[in-house]
Amino acid sequence: YTEWEPQTGVPLRSEIRWVANGQPGSETTLQRVILHELGHALGPQRHSSEIRHVMATTNIVDRPTADEVKLLRILYHLPLRQDLSLLVAD
């Protein structure tokens, strides 16, 4: 839903509510779903059976692993020798 400023029509507040498996979804879970789907959009990334991978259907991480980033770098012909500390999960 969205609240609007009556005179100008400017949005004052917007809120999105979503459900995952019949349960209210959290912001953290939504971010993980978005990151997972972005992995599909960026290339031929298939689902992983490792829950510590972003591409797992039931992932438990907020960042991709070094291997997942390396795969994207190979797909997009990007240099492999760069600092990944801000991007990669611990």
PyMOL Python script that loads the backbone (N, CA, C, O; Angstrom):
from pymol import cmd

cmd.read_pdbstr("""\
ATOM      1  N   TYR A   1       0.832  -1.176   0.000  1.00  0.00           N
ATOM      2  CA  TYR A   1       0.000   0.000   0.000  1.00  0.00           C
ATOM      3  C   TYR A   1       0.872   1.233   0.000  1.00  0.00           C
ATOM      4  O   TYR A   1       2.056   1.162   0.329  1.00  0.00           O
ATOM      5  N   THR A   2       0.301   2.352  -0.363  1.00  0.00           N
ATOM      6  CA  THR A   2       1.042   3.609  -0.417  1.00  0.00           C
ATOM      7  C   THR A   2       0.188   4.716   0.175  1.00  0.00           C
ATOM      8  O   THR A   2      -1.017   4.787  -0.068  1.00  0.00           O
ATOM      9  N   GLU A   3       0.821   5.573   0.948  1.00  0.00           N
ATOM     10  CA  GLU A   3       0.151   6.776   1.444  1.00  0.00           C
ATOM     11  C   GLU A   3       0.603   7.944   0.585  1.00  0.00           C
ATOM     12  O   GLU A   3       1.790   8.090   0.292  1.00  0.00           O
ATOM     13  N   TRP A   4      -0.352   8.777   0.182  1.00  0.00           N
ATOM     14  CA  TRP A   4      -0.067   9.901  -0.701  1.00  0.00           C
ATOM     15  C   TRP A   4      -0.346  11.213   0.002  1.00  0.00           C
ATOM     16  O   TRP A   4      -1.228  11.289   0.857  1.00  0.00           O
ATOM     17  N   GLU A   5       0.399  12.243  -0.350  1.00  0.00           N
ATOM     18  CA  GLU A   5       0.132  13.603   0.114  1.00  0.00           C
ATOM     19  C   GLU A   5      -1.098  14.090  -0.654  1.00  0.00           C
ATOM     20  O   GLU A   5      -1.053  14.170  -1.881  1.00  0.00           O
ATOM     21  N   PRO A   6      -2.200  14.418   0.039  1.00  0.00           N
ATOM     22  CA  PRO A   6      -3.465  14.713  -0.641  1.00  0.00           C
ATOM     23  C   PRO A   6      -3.397  15.837  -1.679  1.00  0.00           C
ATOM     24  O   PRO A   6      -3.989  15.705  -2.750  1.00  0.00           O
ATOM     25  N   GLN A   7      -2.703  16.922  -1.398  1.00  0.00           N
ATOM     26  CA  GLN A   7      -2.702  18.055  -2.328  1.00  0.00           C
ATOM     27  C   GLN A   7      -1.810  17.831  -3.552  1.00  0.00           C
ATOM     28  O   GLN A   7      -2.152  18.255  -4.656  1.00  0.00           O
ATOM     29  N   THR A   8      -0.683  17.173  -3.359  1.00  0.00           N
ATOM     30  CA  THR A   8       0.280  17.047  -4.452  1.00  0.00           C
ATOM     31  C   THR A   8       0.312  15.651  -5.087  1.00  0.00           C
ATOM     32  O   THR A   8       0.783  15.490  -6.213  1.00  0.00           O
ATOM     33  N   GLY A   9      -0.183  14.664  -4.375  1.00  0.00           N
ATOM     34  CA  GLY A   9      -0.111  13.299  -4.885  1.00  0.00           C
ATOM     35  C   GLY A   9       1.257  12.669  -4.743  1.00  0.00           C
ATOM     36  O   GLY A   9       1.510  11.605  -5.307  1.00  0.00           O
ATOM     37  N   VAL A  10       2.146  13.309  -3.998  1.00  0.00           N
ATOM     38  CA  VAL A  10       3.494  12.792  -3.778  1.00  0.00           C
ATOM     39  C   VAL A  10       3.423  11.627  -2.785  1.00  0.00           C
ATOM     40  O   VAL A  10       2.805  11.757  -1.728  1.00  0.00           O
ATOM     41  N   PRO A  11       4.046  10.496  -3.110  1.00  0.00           N
ATOM     42  CA  PRO A  11       4.019   9.374  -2.163  1.00  0.00           C
ATOM     43  C   PRO A  11       4.750   9.738  -0.876  1.00  0.00           C
ATOM     44  O   PRO A  11       5.868  10.251  -0.907  1.00  0.00           O
ATOM     45  N   LEU A  12       4.106   9.466   0.252  1.00  0.00           N
ATOM     46  CA  LEU A  12       4.727   9.721   1.547  1.00  0.00           C
ATOM     47  C   LEU A  12       5.340   8.447   2.121  1.00  0.00           C
ATOM     48  O   LEU A  12       6.358   8.487   2.812  1.00  0.00           O
ATOM     49  N   ARG A  13       4.714   7.338   1.826  1.00  0.00           N
ATOM     50  CA  ARG A  13       5.201   6.082   2.374  1.00  0.00           C
ATOM     51  C   ARG A  13       4.676   4.936   1.514  1.00  0.00           C
ATOM     52  O   ARG A  13       3.506   4.914   1.132  1.00  0.00           O
ATOM     53  N   SER A  14       5.538   4.011   1.223  1.00  0.00           N
ATOM     54  CA  SER A  14       5.129   2.809   0.490  1.00  0.00           C
ATOM     55  C   SER A  14       5.592   1.597   1.267  1.00  0.00           C
ATOM     56  O   SER A  14       6.653   1.612   1.891  1.00  0.00           O
ATOM     57  N   GLU A  15       4.803   0.567   1.226  1.00  0.00           N
ATOM     58  CA  GLU A  15       5.159  -0.663   1.926  1.00  0.00           C
ATOM     59  C   GLU A  15       4.744  -1.838   1.059  1.00  0.00           C
ATOM     60  O   GLU A  15       3.635  -1.874   0.526  1.00  0.00           O
ATOM     61  N   ILE A  16       5.638  -2.785   0.929  1.00  0.00           N
ATOM     62  CA  ILE A  16       5.356  -4.008   0.177  1.00  0.00           C
ATOM     63  C   ILE A  16       5.355  -5.159   1.165  1.00  0.00           C
ATOM     64  O   ILE A  16       6.294  -5.329   1.943  1.00  0.00           O
ATOM     65  N   ARG A  17       4.309  -5.932   1.126  1.00  0.00           N
ATOM     66  CA  ARG A  17       4.245  -7.137   1.957  1.00  0.00           C
ATOM     67  C   ARG A  17       4.234  -8.333   1.028  1.00  0.00           C
ATOM     68  O   ARG A  17       3.564  -8.321  -0.005  1.00  0.00           O
ATOM     69  N   TRP A  18       4.975  -9.361   1.394  1.00  0.00           N
ATOM     70  CA  TRP A  18       5.031 -10.540   0.551  1.00  0.00           C
ATOM     71  C   TRP A  18       4.994 -11.794   1.402  1.00  0.00           C
ATOM     72  O   TRP A  18       5.266 -11.756   2.602  1.00  0.00           O
ATOM     73  N   VAL A  19       4.659 -12.890   0.775  1.00  0.00           N
ATOM     74  CA  VAL A  19       4.495 -14.168   1.462  1.00  0.00           C
ATOM     75  C   VAL A  19       5.388 -15.199   0.795  1.00  0.00           C
ATOM     76  O   VAL A  19       5.457 -15.274  -0.432  1.00  0.00           O
ATOM     77  N   ALA A  20       6.069 -15.993   1.610  1.00  0.00           N
ATOM     78  CA  ALA A  20       6.909 -17.081   1.104  1.00  0.00           C
ATOM     79  C   ALA A  20       6.482 -18.370   1.780  1.00  0.00           C
ATOM     80  O   ALA A  20       6.514 -18.466   3.006  1.00  0.00           O
ATOM     81  N   ASN A  21       6.086 -19.348   1.006  1.00  0.00           N
ATOM     82  CA  ASN A  21       5.620 -20.639   1.537  1.00  0.00           C
ATOM     83  C   ASN A  21       4.508 -20.468   2.570  1.00  0.00           C
ATOM     84  O   ASN A  21       4.466 -21.181   3.573  1.00  0.00           O
ATOM     85  N   GLY A  22       3.624 -19.530   2.319  1.00  0.00           N
ATOM     86  CA  GLY A  22       2.486 -19.319   3.211  1.00  0.00           C
ATOM     87  C   GLY A  22       2.798 -18.521   4.457  1.00  0.00           C
ATOM     88  O   GLY A  22       1.917 -18.308   5.290  1.00  0.00           O
ATOM     89  N   GLN A  23       4.038 -18.074   4.604  1.00  0.00           N
ATOM     90  CA  GLN A  23       4.449 -17.309   5.777  1.00  0.00           C
ATOM     91  C   GLN A  23       4.857 -15.898   5.353  1.00  0.00           C
ATOM     92  O   GLN A  23       5.390 -15.707   4.260  1.00  0.00           O
ATOM     93  N   PRO A  24       4.605 -14.904   6.223  1.00  0.00           N
ATOM     94  CA  PRO A  24       5.070 -13.550   5.878  1.00  0.00           C
ATOM     95  C   PRO A  24       6.571 -13.541   5.657  1.00  0.00           C
ATOM     96  O   PRO A  24       7.322 -14.072   6.476  1.00  0.00           O
ATOM     97  N   GLY A  25       7.013 -12.951   4.575  1.00  0.00           N
ATOM     98  CA  GLY A  25       8.433 -12.901   4.250  1.00  0.00           C
ATOM     99  C   GLY A  25       9.114 -11.735   4.949  1.00  0.00           C
ATOM    100  O   GLY A  25       8.523 -10.668   5.114  1.00  0.00           O
ATOM    101  N   SER A  26      10.353 -11.943   5.355  1.00  0.00           N
ATOM    102  CA  SER A  26      11.131 -10.891   6.011  1.00  0.00           C
ATOM    103  C   SER A  26      11.920 -10.113   4.965  1.00  0.00           C
ATOM    104  O   SER A  26      12.055 -10.554   3.823  1.00  0.00           O
ATOM    105  N   GLU A  27      12.435  -8.966   5.357  1.00  0.00           N
ATOM    106  CA  GLU A  27      13.261  -8.171   4.454  1.00  0.00           C
ATOM    107  C   GLU A  27      14.524  -8.939   4.070  1.00  0.00           C
ATOM    108  O   GLU A  27      14.956  -8.898   2.918  1.00  0.00           O
ATOM    109  N   THR A  28      15.112  -9.639   5.039  1.00  0.00           N
ATOM    110  CA  THR A  28      16.326 -10.417   4.773  1.00  0.00           C
ATOM    111  C   THR A  28      16.048 -11.507   3.743  1.00  0.00           C
ATOM    112  O   THR A  28      16.831 -11.700   2.813  1.00  0.00           O
ATOM    113  N   THR A  29      14.941 -12.213   3.906  1.00  0.00           N
ATOM    114  CA  THR A  29      14.608 -13.271   2.968  1.00  0.00           C
ATOM    115  C   THR A  29      14.332 -12.708   1.585  1.00  0.00           C
ATOM    116  O   THR A  29      14.724 -13.306   0.583  1.00  0.00           O
ATOM    117  N   LEU A  30      13.664 -11.570   1.518  1.00  0.00           N
ATOM    118  CA  LEU A  30      13.394 -10.936   0.226  1.00  0.00           C
ATOM    119  C   LEU A  30      14.701 -10.567  -0.473  1.00  0.00           C
ATOM    120  O   LEU A  30      14.830 -10.756  -1.682  1.00  0.00           O
ATOM    121  N   GLN A  31      15.669 -10.043   0.278  1.00  0.00           N
ATOM    122  CA  GLN A  31      16.964  -9.698  -0.314  1.00  0.00           C
ATOM    123  C   GLN A  31      17.651 -10.943  -0.859  1.00  0.00           C
ATOM    124  O   GLN A  31      18.284 -10.893  -1.914  1.00  0.00           O
ATOM    125  N   ARG A  32      17.530 -12.062  -0.144  1.00  0.00           N
ATOM    126  CA  ARG A  32      18.150 -13.309  -0.618  1.00  0.00           C
ATOM    127  C   ARG A  32      17.476 -13.812  -1.884  1.00  0.00           C
ATOM    128  O   ARG A  32      18.146 -14.311  -2.788  1.00  0.00           O
ATOM    129  N   VAL A  33      16.159 -13.684  -1.958  1.00  0.00           N
ATOM    130  CA  VAL A  33      15.428 -14.102  -3.157  1.00  0.00           C
ATOM    131  C   VAL A  33      15.847 -13.238  -4.347  1.00  0.00           C
ATOM    132  O   VAL A  33      16.090 -13.751  -5.440  1.00  0.00           O
ATOM    133  N   ILE A  34      15.930 -11.941  -4.129  1.00  0.00           N
ATOM    134  CA  ILE A  34      16.325 -11.028  -5.209  1.00  0.00           C
ATOM    135  C   ILE A  34      17.736 -11.354  -5.691  1.00  0.00           C
ATOM    136  O   ILE A  34      17.981 -11.399  -6.896  1.00  0.00           O
ATOM    137  N   LEU A  35      18.665 -11.583  -4.763  1.00  0.00           N
ATOM    138  CA  LEU A  35      20.041 -11.920  -5.141  1.00  0.00           C
ATOM    139  C   LEU A  35      20.083 -13.230  -5.923  1.00  0.00           C
ATOM    140  O   LEU A  35      20.816 -13.345  -6.905  1.00  0.00           O
ATOM    141  N   HIS A  36      19.307 -14.207  -5.494  1.00  0.00           N
ATOM    142  CA  HIS A  36      19.238 -15.498  -6.172  1.00  0.00           C
ATOM    143  C   HIS A  36      18.720 -15.313  -7.604  1.00  0.00           C
ATOM    144  O   HIS A  36      19.304 -15.838  -8.552  1.00  0.00           O
ATOM    145  N   GLU A  37      17.632 -14.571  -7.752  1.00  0.00           N
ATOM    146  CA  GLU A  37      17.054 -14.366  -9.079  1.00  0.00           C
ATOM    147  C   GLU A  37      17.985 -13.533  -9.967  1.00  0.00           C
ATOM    148  O   GLU A  37      18.020 -13.730 -11.182  1.00  0.00           O
ATOM    149  N   LEU A  38      18.729 -12.616  -9.371  1.00  0.00           N
ATOM    150  CA  LEU A  38      19.720 -11.856 -10.124  1.00  0.00           C
ATOM    151  C   LEU A  38      20.791 -12.794 -10.671  1.00  0.00           C
ATOM    152  O   LEU A  38      21.287 -12.593 -11.780  1.00  0.00           O
ATOM    153  N   GLY A  39      21.145 -13.813  -9.900  1.00  0.00           N
ATOM    154  CA  GLY A  39      22.103 -14.822 -10.377  1.00  0.00           C
ATOM    155  C   GLY A  39      21.608 -15.499 -11.648  1.00  0.00           C
ATOM    156  O   GLY A  39      22.385 -15.746 -12.570  1.00  0.00           O
ATOM    157  N   HIS A  40      20.300 -15.800 -11.694  1.00  0.00           N
ATOM    158  CA  HIS A  40      19.734 -16.385 -12.910  1.00  0.00           C
ATOM    159  C   HIS A  40      19.801 -15.386 -14.065  1.00  0.00           C
ATOM    160  O   HIS A  40      20.111 -15.759 -15.197  1.00  0.00           O
ATOM    161  N   ALA A  41      19.511 -14.132 -13.779  1.00  0.00           N
ATOM    162  CA  ALA A  41      19.471 -13.106 -14.826  1.00  0.00           C
ATOM    163  C   ALA A  41      20.856 -12.820 -15.397  1.00  0.00           C
ATOM    164  O   ALA A  41      20.980 -12.462 -16.568  1.00  0.00           O
ATOM    165  N   LEU A  42      21.896 -12.974 -14.583  1.00  0.00           N
ATOM    166  CA  LEU A  42      23.252 -12.633 -15.032  1.00  0.00           C
ATOM    167  C   LEU A  42      23.889 -13.701 -15.902  1.00  0.00           C
ATOM    168  O   LEU A  42      24.884 -13.435 -16.578  1.00  0.00           O
ATOM    169  N   GLY A  43      23.341 -14.886 -15.896  1.00  0.00           N
ATOM    170  CA  GLY A  43      23.962 -15.914 -16.707  1.00  0.00           C
ATOM    171  C   GLY A  43      23.314 -17.257 -16.489  1.00  0.00           C
ATOM    172  O   GLY A  43      22.306 -17.367 -15.790  1.00  0.00           O
ATOM    173  N   PRO A  44      23.893 -18.277 -17.086  1.00  0.00           N
ATOM    174  CA  PRO A  44      23.313 -19.620 -16.979  1.00  0.00           C
ATOM    175  C   PRO A  44      23.607 -20.259 -15.622  1.00  0.00           C
ATOM    176  O   PRO A  44      24.160 -21.356 -15.536  1.00  0.00           O
ATOM    177  N   GLN A  45      23.229 -19.556 -14.590  1.00  0.00           N
ATOM    178  CA  GLN A  45      23.462 -20.081 -13.244  1.00  0.00           C
ATOM    179  C   GLN A  45      22.338 -21.050 -12.888  1.00  0.00           C
ATOM    180  O   GLN A  45      21.162 -20.690 -12.940  1.00  0.00           O
ATOM    181  N   ARG A  46      22.693 -22.244 -12.537  1.00  0.00           N
ATOM    182  CA  ARG A  46      21.706 -23.248 -12.140  1.00  0.00           C
ATOM    183  C   ARG A  46      21.631 -23.308 -10.629  1.00  0.00           C
ATOM    184  O   ARG A  46      22.473 -22.747  -9.927  1.00  0.00           O
ATOM    185  N   HIS A  47      20.620 -23.989 -10.142  1.00  0.00           N
ATOM    186  CA  HIS A  47      20.486 -24.127  -8.698  1.00  0.00           C
ATOM    187  C   HIS A  47      21.615 -24.972  -8.131  1.00  0.00           C
ATOM    188  O   HIS A  47      22.081 -25.922  -8.760  1.00  0.00           O
ATOM    189  N   SER A  48      22.041 -24.611  -6.941  1.00  0.00           N
ATOM    190  CA  SER A  48      23.104 -25.323  -6.237  1.00  0.00           C
ATOM    191  C   SER A  48      22.480 -26.117  -5.095  1.00  0.00           C
ATOM    192  O   SER A  48      21.449 -25.723  -4.550  1.00  0.00           O
ATOM    193  N   SER A  49      23.097 -27.222  -4.738  1.00  0.00           N
ATOM    194  CA  SER A  49      22.621 -28.006  -3.592  1.00  0.00           C
ATOM    195  C   SER A  49      23.301 -27.559  -2.299  1.00  0.00           C
ATOM    196  O   SER A  49      22.957 -28.038  -1.218  1.00  0.00           O
ATOM    197  N   GLU A  50      24.256 -26.650  -2.407  1.00  0.00           N
ATOM    198  CA  GLU A  50      24.993 -26.134  -1.240  1.00  0.00           C
ATOM    199  C   GLU A  50      24.264 -24.905  -0.697  1.00  0.00           C
ATOM    200  O   GLU A  50      24.196 -23.883  -1.379  1.00  0.00           O
ATOM    201  N   ILE A  51      23.717 -24.987   0.524  1.00  0.00           N
ATOM    202  CA  ILE A  51      22.909 -23.888   1.066  1.00  0.00           C
ATOM    203  C   ILE A  51      23.718 -22.622   1.320  1.00  0.00           C
ATOM    204  O   ILE A  51      23.141 -21.558   1.541  1.00  0.00           O
ATOM    205  N   ARG A  52      25.038 -22.721   1.291  1.00  0.00           N
ATOM    206  CA  ARG A  52      25.860 -21.526   1.462  1.00  0.00           C
ATOM    207  C   ARG A  52      26.137 -20.817   0.133  1.00  0.00           C
ATOM    208  O   ARG A  52      26.893 -19.846   0.093  1.00  0.00           O
ATOM    209  N   HIS A  53      25.536 -21.293  -0.936  1.00  0.00           N
ATOM    210  CA  HIS A  53      25.601 -20.626  -2.237  1.00  0.00           C
ATOM    211  C   HIS A  53      24.352 -19.786  -2.426  1.00  0.00           C
ATOM    212  O   HIS A  53      23.257 -20.196  -2.042  1.00  0.00           O
ATOM    213  N   VAL A  54      24.515 -18.615  -3.015  1.00  0.00           N
ATOM    214  CA  VAL A  54      23.374 -17.761  -3.346  1.00  0.00           C
ATOM    215  C   VAL A  54      22.402 -18.510  -4.252  1.00  0.00           C
ATOM    216  O   VAL A  54      21.191 -18.306  -4.171  1.00  0.00           O
ATOM    217  N   MET A  55      22.928 -19.372  -5.111  1.00  0.00           N
ATOM    218  CA  MET A  55      22.097 -20.051  -6.089  1.00  0.00           C
ATOM    219  C   MET A  55      21.393 -21.301  -5.548  1.00  0.00           C
ATOM    220  O   MET A  55      20.759 -22.022  -6.318  1.00  0.00           O
ATOM    221  N   ALA A  56      21.491 -21.566  -4.263  1.00  0.00           N
ATOM    222  CA  ALA A  56      20.697 -22.636  -3.651  1.00  0.00           C
ATOM    223  C   ALA A  56      19.260 -22.155  -3.501  1.00  0.00           C
ATOM    224  O   ALA A  56      19.020 -20.980  -3.221  1.00  0.00           O
ATOM    225  N   THR A  57      18.310 -23.060  -3.686  1.00  0.00           N
ATOM    226  CA  THR A  57      16.909 -22.652  -3.566  1.00  0.00           C
ATOM    227  C   THR A  57      16.541 -22.311  -2.131  1.00  0.00           C
ATOM    228  O   THR A  57      15.566 -21.599  -1.894  1.00  0.00           O
ATOM    229  N   THR A  58      17.302 -22.804  -1.184  1.00  0.00           N
ATOM    230  CA  THR A  58      17.077 -22.478   0.231  1.00  0.00           C
ATOM    231  C   THR A  58      18.353 -21.889   0.822  1.00  0.00           C
ATOM    232  O   THR A  58      18.833 -22.348   1.858  1.00  0.00           O
ATOM    233  N   ASN A  59      18.901 -20.871   0.159  1.00  0.00           N
ATOM    234  CA  ASN A  59      20.181 -20.307   0.604  1.00  0.00           C
ATOM    235  C   ASN A  59      20.039 -19.614   1.963  1.00  0.00           C
ATOM    236  O   ASN A  59      18.959 -19.168   2.353  1.00  0.00           O
ATOM    237  N   ILE A  60      21.167 -19.543   2.662  1.00  0.00           N
ATOM    238  CA  ILE A  60      21.197 -18.917   3.986  1.00  0.00           C
ATOM    239  C   ILE A  60      22.239 -17.804   4.042  1.00  0.00           C
ATOM    240  O   ILE A  60      22.693 -17.425   5.122  1.00  0.00           O
ATOM    241  N   VAL A  61      22.616 -17.285   2.880  1.00  0.00           N
ATOM    242  CA  VAL A  61      23.677 -16.277   2.817  1.00  0.00           C
ATOM    243  C   VAL A  61      23.165 -14.993   2.171  1.00  0.00           C
ATOM    244  O   VAL A  61      22.181 -14.995   1.431  1.00  0.00           O
ATOM    245  N   ASP A  62      23.854 -13.909   2.470  1.00  0.00           N
ATOM    246  CA  ASP A  62      23.499 -12.605   1.925  1.00  0.00           C
ATOM    247  C   ASP A  62      24.424 -12.161   0.795  1.00  0.00           C
ATOM    248  O   ASP A  62      24.185 -11.139   0.153  1.00  0.00           O
ATOM    249  N   ARG A  63      25.482 -12.938   0.558  1.00  0.00           N
ATOM    250  CA  ARG A  63      26.463 -12.586  -0.471  1.00  0.00           C
ATOM    251  C   ARG A  63      26.897 -13.845  -1.193  1.00  0.00           C
ATOM    252  O   ARG A  63      26.851 -14.936  -0.624  1.00  0.00           O
ATOM    253  N   PRO A  64      27.322 -13.704  -2.453  1.00  0.00           N
ATOM    254  CA  PRO A  64      27.793 -14.880  -3.193  1.00  0.00           C
ATOM    255  C   PRO A  64      29.133 -15.378  -2.666  1.00  0.00           C
ATOM    256  O   PRO A  64      29.894 -14.631  -2.050  1.00  0.00           O
ATOM    257  N   THR A  65      29.403 -16.645  -2.917  1.00  0.00           N
ATOM    258  CA  THR A  65      30.705 -17.204  -2.557  1.00  0.00           C
ATOM    259  C   THR A  65      31.734 -16.760  -3.592  1.00  0.00           C
ATOM    260  O   THR A  65      31.384 -16.247  -4.655  1.00  0.00           O
ATOM    261  N   ALA A  66      32.999 -16.964  -3.265  1.00  0.00           N
ATOM    262  CA  ALA A  66      34.076 -16.616  -4.207  1.00  0.00           C
ATOM    263  C   ALA A  66      33.932 -17.413  -5.503  1.00  0.00           C
ATOM    264  O   ALA A  66      34.198 -16.889  -6.585  1.00  0.00           O
ATOM    265  N   ASP A  67      33.511 -18.682  -5.399  1.00  0.00           N
ATOM    266  CA  ASP A  67      33.327 -19.498  -6.598  1.00  0.00           C
ATOM    267  C   ASP A  67      32.218 -18.952  -7.496  1.00  0.00           C
ATOM    268  O   ASP A  67      32.339 -18.972  -8.721  1.00  0.00           O
ATOM    269  N   GLU A  68      31.141 -18.464  -6.885  1.00  0.00           N
ATOM    270  CA  GLU A  68      30.036 -17.909  -7.679  1.00  0.00           C
ATOM    271  C   GLU A  68      30.471 -16.629  -8.391  1.00  0.00           C
ATOM    272  O   GLU A  68      30.117 -16.406  -9.548  1.00  0.00           O
ATOM    273  N   VAL A  69      31.228 -15.805  -7.706  1.00  0.00           N
ATOM    274  CA  VAL A  69      31.731 -14.576  -8.324  1.00  0.00           C
ATOM    275  C   VAL A  69      32.725 -14.924  -9.422  1.00  0.00           C
ATOM    276  O   VAL A  69      32.728 -14.296 -10.481  1.00  0.00           O
ATOM    277  N   LYS A  70      33.563 -15.917  -9.175  1.00  0.00           N
ATOM    278  CA  LYS A  70      34.540 -16.339 -10.187  1.00  0.00           C
ATOM    279  C   LYS A  70      33.826 -16.813 -11.453  1.00  0.00           C
ATOM    280  O   LYS A  70      34.262 -16.498 -12.561  1.00  0.00           O
ATOM    281  N   LEU A  71      32.747 -17.559 -11.303  1.00  0.00           N
ATOM    282  CA  LEU A  71      31.995 -18.018 -12.466  1.00  0.00           C
ATOM    283  C   LEU A  71      31.458 -16.838 -13.279  1.00  0.00           C
ATOM    284  O   LEU A  71      31.530 -16.845 -14.507  1.00  0.00           O
ATOM    285  N   LEU A  72      30.923 -15.832 -12.598  1.00  0.00           N
ATOM    286  CA  LEU A  72      30.425 -14.656 -13.308  1.00  0.00           C
ATOM    287  C   LEU A  72      31.557 -13.901 -13.995  1.00  0.00           C
ATOM    288  O   LEU A  72      31.390 -13.399 -15.106  1.00  0.00           O
ATOM    289  N   ARG A  73      32.716 -13.821 -13.328  1.00  0.00           N
ATOM    290  CA  ARG A  73      33.861 -13.149 -13.949  1.00  0.00           C
ATOM    291  C   ARG A  73      34.292 -13.884 -15.216  1.00  0.00           C
ATOM    292  O   ARG A  73      34.650 -13.250 -16.209  1.00  0.00           O
ATOM    293  N   ILE A  74      34.259 -15.210 -15.187  1.00  0.00           N
ATOM    294  CA  ILE A  74      34.615 -15.994 -16.374  1.00  0.00           C
ATOM    295  C   ILE A  74      33.575 -15.772 -17.475  1.00  0.00           C
ATOM    296  O   ILE A  74      33.927 -15.570 -18.638  1.00  0.00           O
ATOM    297  N   LEU A  75      32.298 -15.812 -17.103  1.00  0.00           N
ATOM    298  CA  LEU A  75      31.229 -15.626 -18.088  1.00  0.00           C
ATOM    299  C   LEU A  75      31.306 -14.272 -18.787  1.00  0.00           C
ATOM    300  O   LEU A  75      31.038 -14.161 -19.983  1.00  0.00           O
ATOM    301  N   TYR A  76      31.675 -13.249 -18.026  1.00  0.00           N
ATOM    302  CA  TYR A  76      31.711 -11.892 -18.566  1.00  0.00           C
ATOM    303  C   TYR A  76      33.122 -11.430 -18.926  1.00  0.00           C
ATOM    304  O   TYR A  76      33.342 -10.249 -19.197  1.00  0.00           O
ATOM    305  N   HIS A  77      34.078 -12.363 -18.930  1.00  0.00           N
ATOM    306  CA  HIS A  77      35.460 -12.064 -19.318  1.00  0.00           C
ATOM    307  C   HIS A  77      36.045 -10.912 -18.496  1.00  0.00           C
ATOM    308  O   HIS A  77      36.668 -10.000 -19.040  1.00  0.00           O
ATOM    309  N   LEU A  78      35.837 -10.968 -17.192  1.00  0.00           N
ATOM    310  CA  LEU A  78      36.374  -9.950 -16.292  1.00  0.00           C
ATOM    311  C   LEU A  78      37.637 -10.475 -15.619  1.00  0.00           C
ATOM    312  O   LEU A  78      37.796 -11.688 -15.477  1.00  0.00           O
ATOM    313  N   PRO A  79      38.535  -9.592 -15.205  1.00  0.00           N
ATOM    314  CA  PRO A  79      39.762 -10.044 -14.532  1.00  0.00           C
ATOM    315  C   PRO A  79      39.428 -10.843 -13.271  1.00  0.00           C
ATOM    316  O   PRO A  79      38.506 -10.500 -12.531  1.00  0.00           O
ATOM    317  N   LEU A  80      40.185 -11.901 -13.042  1.00  0.00           N
ATOM    318  CA  LEU A  80      39.945 -12.748 -11.873  1.00  0.00           C
ATOM    319  C   LEU A  80      40.725 -12.281 -10.654  1.00  0.00           C
ATOM    320  O   LEU A  80      40.419 -12.694  -9.536  1.00  0.00           O
ATOM    321  N   ARG A  81      41.713 -11.441 -10.845  1.00  0.00           N
ATOM    322  CA  ARG A  81      42.573 -11.017  -9.730  1.00  0.00           C
ATOM    323  C   ARG A  81      42.181  -9.631  -9.245  1.00  0.00           C
ATOM    324  O   ARG A  81      42.843  -8.641  -9.556  1.00  0.00           O
ATOM    325  N   GLN A  82      41.107  -9.572  -8.486  1.00  0.00           N
ATOM    326  CA  GLN A  82      40.678  -8.324  -7.863  1.00  0.00           C
ATOM    327  C   GLN A  82      40.209  -8.634  -6.458  1.00  0.00           C
ATOM    328  O   GLN A  82      39.804  -9.759  -6.165  1.00  0.00           O
ATOM    329  N   ASP A  83      40.261  -7.643  -5.591  1.00  0.00           N
ATOM    330  CA  ASP A  83      39.818  -7.816  -4.212  1.00  0.00           C
ATOM    331  C   ASP A  83      38.312  -8.020  -4.194  1.00  0.00           C
ATOM    332  O   ASP A  83      37.561  -7.181  -4.691  1.00  0.00           O
ATOM    333  N   LEU A  84      37.874  -9.127  -3.624  1.00  0.00           N
ATOM    334  CA  LEU A  84      36.449  -9.455  -3.575  1.00  0.00           C
ATOM    335  C   LEU A  84      35.884  -9.324  -2.161  1.00  0.00           C
ATOM    336  O   LEU A  84      34.741  -9.713  -1.924  1.00  0.00           O
ATOM    337  N   SER A  85      36.644  -8.794  -1.236  1.00  0.00           N
ATOM    338  CA  SER A  85      36.242  -8.817   0.171  1.00  0.00           C
ATOM    339  C   SER A  85      34.894  -8.137   0.441  1.00  0.00           C
ATOM    340  O   SER A  85      34.170  -8.566   1.340  1.00  0.00           O
ATOM    341  N   LEU A  86      34.544  -7.103  -0.301  1.00  0.00           N
ATOM    342  CA  LEU A  86      33.270  -6.428  -0.078  1.00  0.00           C
ATOM    343  C   LEU A  86      32.095  -7.175  -0.702  1.00  0.00           C
ATOM    344  O   LEU A  86      30.950  -7.006  -0.282  1.00  0.00           O
ATOM    345  N   LEU A  87      32.377  -7.987  -1.687  1.00  0.00           N
ATOM    346  CA  LEU A  87      31.329  -8.656  -2.437  1.00  0.00           C
ATOM    347  C   LEU A  87      31.052 -10.073  -1.952  1.00  0.00           C
ATOM    348  O   LEU A  87      29.910 -10.530  -1.995  1.00  0.00           O
ATOM    349  N   VAL A  88      32.074 -10.762  -1.498  1.00  0.00           N
ATOM    350  CA  VAL A  88      31.980 -12.194  -1.212  1.00  0.00           C
ATOM    351  C   VAL A  88      31.626 -12.443   0.252  1.00  0.00           C
ATOM    352  O   VAL A  88      32.043 -11.712   1.150  1.00  0.00           O
ATOM    353  N   ALA A  89      30.835 -13.510   0.462  1.00  0.00           N
ATOM    354  CA  ALA A  89      30.475 -13.923   1.814  1.00  0.00           C
ATOM    355  C   ALA A  89      31.707 -14.421   2.551  1.00  0.00           C
ATOM    356  O   ALA A  89      32.640 -14.938   1.937  1.00  0.00           O
ATOM    357  N   ASP A  90      31.705 -14.264   3.874  1.00  0.00           N
ATOM    358  CA  ASP A  90      32.826 -14.736   4.701  1.00  0.00           C
ATOM    359  C   ASP A  90      32.843 -16.242   4.798  1.00  0.00           C
ATOM    360  O   ASP A  90      33.716 -16.809   5.454  1.00  0.00           O
TER     361      ASP A  90
END
""", "prot")
cmd.dss("prot")
cmd.show_as("cartoon", "prot")
cmd.util.cbc("prot")
cmd.orient("prot")
